[in-house]
Amino acid sequence: MAATPTQEPPTRAQLAYLRALAHRTGTTFTLPRNKRQASRQISLLRDRPISDQLELALDDTAVRGGDLPEAA
């Protein structure tokens, strides 16, 4: 009997795509437990607007524990 998507773990490709989408949109995600959850998260992140470059740079700086620039 073949395993269903709710039983199979997410593929490496799904996880890589989720990371890329999260970075592009400036969001985070919870690691999916199976293929179905991964597909759902991909769909949700695909619908989000793309973050501008400044926001991505600030997010990266904050995640790495760096100092953020002061607001003008």
C-alpha distances in whole Angstrom, upper triangle without the diagonal:
4,7,9,13,14,12,13,17,19,20,23,24,24,26,28,29,29,32,34,33,35,37,38,39,40,37,35,32,29,27,23,21,18,17,18,21,22,22,24,27,27,28,31,32,33,35,37,40,41,43,47,48,50,47,45,48,49,45,45,48,47,44,46,48,51,54,54,57,59,59,62
4,6,10,11,10,10,14,16,16,20,21,20,22,25,25,25,28,30,30,31,34,35,35,37,34,32,28,26,24,20,18,15,14,15,18,19,19,21,24,24,25,27,29,29,31,34,37,37,40,43,44,46,44,41,44,45,42,41,45,44,41,42,45,48,51,50,53,56,56,59
4,7,8,6,6,10,13,14,17,19,18,19,22,23,23,25,27,27,28,31,32,32,34,31,29,25,23,20,17,14,11,11,12,15,16,16,18,21,21,22,25,26,27,29,31,34,35,37,40,41,43,41,38,41,42,38,38,41,41,37,39,42,45,47,47,50,53,53,56
4,5,5,6,10,12,13,17,18,16,18,21,21,21,24,26,25,26,29,30,30,31,29,26,23,21,19,15,13,10,9,9,12,14,13,15,18,18,19,21,23,24,26,28,31,32,35,38,39,41,39,36,39,40,37,37,40,39,36,38,41,43,46,45,48,51,50,53
4,5,5,8,9,11,14,15,13,15,18,17,17,20,22,21,22,25,26,26,28,25,23,19,18,15,12,10,7,5,5,9,10,10,12,14,15,16,18,20,20,22,24,28,29,31,34,35,38,35,33,36,36,33,33,36,35,32,35,37,40,42,42,45,47,47,50
4,6,8,9,12,16,17,14,16,19,19,18,21,23,22,22,26,27,26,28,24,22,18,16,14,11,8,6,6,6,8,10,11,12,14,15,16,18,20,21,23,25,28,29,31,35,36,38,35,33,36,36,32,33,36,35,32,34,36,39,42,41,44,46,46,49
4,7,9,12,16,17,15,16,20,20,19,22,24,24,24,27,29,28,29,26,24,20,17,15,12,9,6,8,9,11,12,13,15,17,18,19,21,22,24,26,27,31,32,33,37,38,40,37,34,37,38,34,34,37,36,32,35,37,40,43,42,45,48,48,51
4,7,9,12,14,12,13,17,17,17,19,22,22,22,25,27,27,28,25,23,19,17,14,11,8,5,6,9,10,11,12,14,16,16,18,20,21,22,25,26,30,30,32,35,36,38,35,32,35,36,32,32,35,34,31,33,35,38,41,41,44,46,46,50
4,6,9,12,10,10,14,15,14,16,19,19,19,22,24,24,25,22,20,16,14,11,8,6,4,6,9,9,9,11,14,14,15,17,19,19,21,23,24,28,28,29,32,33,35,32,29,32,32,29,28,32,31,27,29,32,34,37,37,41,43,43,47
4,7,8,6,7,10,11,11,13,15,16,16,19,20,21,22,19,17,14,12,9,7,7,5,4,8,8,6,9,11,11,11,14,16,16,17,20,21,24,24,26,29,29,31,29,26,29,30,26,26,29,28,25,27,30,32,35,35,38,40,41,44
4,5,5,6,9,10,11,13,14,15,17,19,20,21,22,20,18,16,15,12,10,10,9,7,11,11,9,10,13,13,12,15,18,17,18,21,22,25,24,26,29,29,31,29,26,28,30,26,26,29,29,26,27,30,32,36,35,38,41,41,44
4,5,5,6,9,10,11,12,14,15,17,18,20,21,19,17,15,15,12,11,12,11,10,14,14,10,12,15,14,13,17,18,17,18,21,22,24,23,24,27,27,29,27,24,26,28,24,23,26,27,23,24,28,30,33,33,36,39,39,42
4,5,5,6,9,10,11,12,14,15,16,18,20,19,17,16,16,13,13,14,13,11,14,14,10,11,14,13,11,14,17,15,15,19,20,22,21,22,25,25,27,26,23,25,27,24,23,26,27,24,25,28,30,33,33,35,38,38,41
4,5,5,6,9,10,10,12,14,15,16,18,16,15,13,13,11,10,12,10,8,10,10,6,7,11,10,8,11,13,12,13,16,17,20,19,21,24,24,27,24,22,24,26,23,22,26,26,23,24,28,30,32,32,34,37,37,40
4,5,5,6,9,10,10,12,14,15,16,14,12,10,11,8,8,11,11,10,12,11,7,10,12,10,9,13,14,12,14,17,17,20,19,20,23,23,25,23,20,22,23,20,19,23,23,19,21,24,26,29,29,32,34,35,38
4,5,5,6,9,10,11,12,14,15,14,13,12,13,11,12,14,14,13,15,14,11,12,15,12,10,14,15,13,14,17,17,19,17,18,21,20,23,21,18,20,22,19,18,21,22,19,20,23,25,28,28,30,33,34,36
4,5,5,6,8,10,10,12,14,13,13,12,13,12,12,15,15,13,14,13,10,10,12,10,8,11,12,10,10,14,14,16,15,16,19,19,22,20,17,20,22,19,18,22,22,20,21,25,26,29,28,30,33,33,36
4,5,5,6,9,10,10,12,10,9,8,10,9,10,13,13,12,13,11,8,9,10,7,6,10,10,8,9,13,12,15,14,15,18,19,21,19,16,19,20,17,17,20,20,17,20,23,24,27,26,29,31,31,34
4,6,5,6,9,10,10,9,8,8,10,10,12,15,16,15,16,14,11,13,14,11,10,13,13,10,12,15,14,15,14,14,17,17,19,17,13,16,17,14,13,17,17,14,16,19,21,24,23,26,28,29,32
4,5,5,6,9,10,10,10,11,14,13,15,18,18,17,18,17,13,14,15,12,10,13,13,10,10,14,13,14,11,12,15,14,17,15,12,15,17,14,13,17,18,16,17,21,22,24,23,25,28,28,31
4,5,5,6,8,8,9,10,13,13,14,18,18,16,17,15,12,12,13,10,8,10,10,6,7,10,9,10,9,10,13,14,17,15,12,15,17,14,14,18,18,17,19,22,23,25,23,25,28,27,30
4,5,5,6,5,6,7,11,12,13,17,18,17,18,15,13,14,13,10,9,12,10,7,9,11,9,11,10,10,13,14,15,13,10,14,14,11,12,15,15,13,16,19,20,22,21,23,25,25,28
4,6,5,6,8,10,13,14,17,20,21,20,21,19,16,17,17,14,12,15,14,10,12,14,12,12,9,9,11,11,13,10,7,10,12,9,9,13,13,12,14,17,18,20,18,20,23,23,26
4,6,8,10,12,16,17,19,22,23,21,22,20,17,17,17,14,12,14,13,9,10,12,9,9,6,6,9,9,12,10,8,11,13,11,11,15,16,15,17,20,20,22,20,21,24,23,26
4,6,9,11,15,16,18,22,22,21,21,19,16,17,16,13,12,13,11,7,9,10,7,6,5,5,8,10,12,9,8,12,13,11,12,16,15,15,18,20,20,22,19,21,23,22,25
4,7,10,14,16,18,22,23,23,23,20,18,19,18,14,14,15,13,10,12,13,9,9,8,6,9,10,10,7,6,9,10,7,9,12,12,11,14,16,17,18,16,18,20,19,22
4,7,11,13,15,19,20,20,20,17,15,16,15,11,12,14,11,8,11,12,9,10,10,9,12,14,14,11,10,13,12,9,11,14,13,12,15,17,18,20,18,20,22,22,25
4,7,10,12,16,18,18,18,15,13,15,14,10,12,14,12,9,13,14,12,14,13,13,16,17,17,14,12,15,14,11,12,15,13,11,14,16,19,20,19,22,24,24,27
4,6,8,12,14,15,15,11,10,12,11,8,10,12,10,9,12,14,13,15,15,15,19,20,21,17,16,18,18,14,15,18,17,14,17,19,22,24,23,26,28,28,31
4,6,9,12,13,13,10,9,13,12,9,11,14,12,12,15,17,16,19,19,19,23,23,24,21,19,22,21,17,18,21,19,16,19,21,24,26,25,29,30,31,34
4,7,9,11,12,9,8,12,12,9,11,14,14,13,16,18,18,21,21,21,24,25,26,23,21,23,23,19,19,22,21,18,20,22,25,28,27,31,33,33,37
4,6,7,8,5,5,9,9,8,10,13,13,13,16,18,18,21,22,23,26,27,28,25,23,26,26,22,23,26,24,21,24,26,29,31,31,34,36,36,39
4,7,8,7,8,11,11,11,13,16,16,17,19,21,22,25,26,27,30,31,32,29,27,29,30,26,26,29,27,24,26,29,32,34,34,37,39,40,43
4,6,5,6,9,10,11,12,15,16,17,18,21,22,25,26,27,31,32,33,30,28,31,31,28,28,31,30,27,29,31,34,37,36,39,42,42,45
4,6,5,6,9,10,10,12,14,15,16,19,20,24,24,26,29,30,33,30,28,30,31,28,28,31,30,27,30,32,35,37,37,40,42,42,45
4,5,5,6,9,10,11,13,14,15,17,19,23,24,26,29,31,33,30,28,31,32,28,29,32,31,28,31,33,36,38,37,40,42,42,45
4,5,5,6,9,10,11,12,14,16,17,21,22,23,27,28,30,27,25,28,29,25,26,29,28,25,28,30,33,35,34,37,39,38,41
4,5,5,6,9,10,11,12,14,16,19,20,21,25,26,28,25,23,26,27,23,23,27,26,23,26,28,31,33,32,35,37,37,40
4,5,5,6,9,10,10,13,15,18,19,21,25,26,28,26,24,27,28,25,25,29,28,26,28,31,33,35,34,36,39,38,41
4,5,5,6,9,10,11,13,17,18,20,24,26,28,25,23,27,27,24,25,28,27,25,28,30,33,34,33,35,37,36,39
4,5,5,6,8,10,11,15,16,17,21,23,25,22,20,23,24,20,21,25,24,21,24,27,29,31,29,32,34,33,36
4,5,5,6,9,10,13,14,16,20,21,23,21,19,22,23,20,21,25,24,22,25,27,29,31,29,32,34,33,36
4,6,5,6,9,12,14,17,20,22,25,22,21,24,25,22,23,27,26,24,27,30,31,33,31,33,35,34,37
4,6,5,7,11,13,15,19,21,23,20,19,22,23,20,22,25,24,22,26,28,29,31,29,31,32,31,34
4,5,5,8,10,12,15,17,19,17,15,19,20,17,18,22,21,19,22,25,26,28,26,28,30,29,31
4,6,8,9,12,15,18,20,18,16,20,21,19,20,24,23,22,25,27,28,30,28,29,31,30,32
4,7,9,12,16,18,20,18,18,21,22,20,22,25,24,23,27,29,30,31,28,30,31,30,32
4,7,9,12,15,17,14,14,18,18,16,18,22,21,20,24,25,26,27,25,26,27,26,28
4,6,9,13,14,12,13,16,17,15,18,21,20,20,23,25,25,26,23,24,26,24,26
4,6,9,12,10,10,13,15,13,15,18,19,18,21,23,23,24,21,22,24,22,24
4,7,8,6,6,10,11,10,12,15,15,16,18,20,20,20,17,18,20,19,21
4,6,5,6,9,10,11,13,15,16,17,19,20,19,19,16,17,18,17,19
4,5,5,6,9,10,11,12,14,15,17,18,17,17,15,15,17,17,18
4,5,5,6,9,10,11,12,14,15,17,15,14,11,11,14,13,15
4,5,5,6,9,10,10,12,14,15,14,14,11,12,14,13,16
4,5,5,6,9,10,11,12,14,14,15,12,14,16,16,19
4,5,5,6,9,10,11,12,11,12,10,11,14,15,17
4,5,5,6,9,10,11,9,9,7,9,11,12,15
4,5,5,6,9,10,10,11,9,12,14,15,18
4,5,5,6,9,9,11,10,13,16,17,20
4,6,5,6,5,7,7,10,13,15,18
4,5,5,6,7,7,10,13,15,18
4,5,8,10,11,14,17,18,22
4,6,9,11,14,17,19,23
4,7,9,13,15,18,21
4,6,10,13,15,18
4,7,9,12,15
4,6,9,12
4,6,9
4,6
4
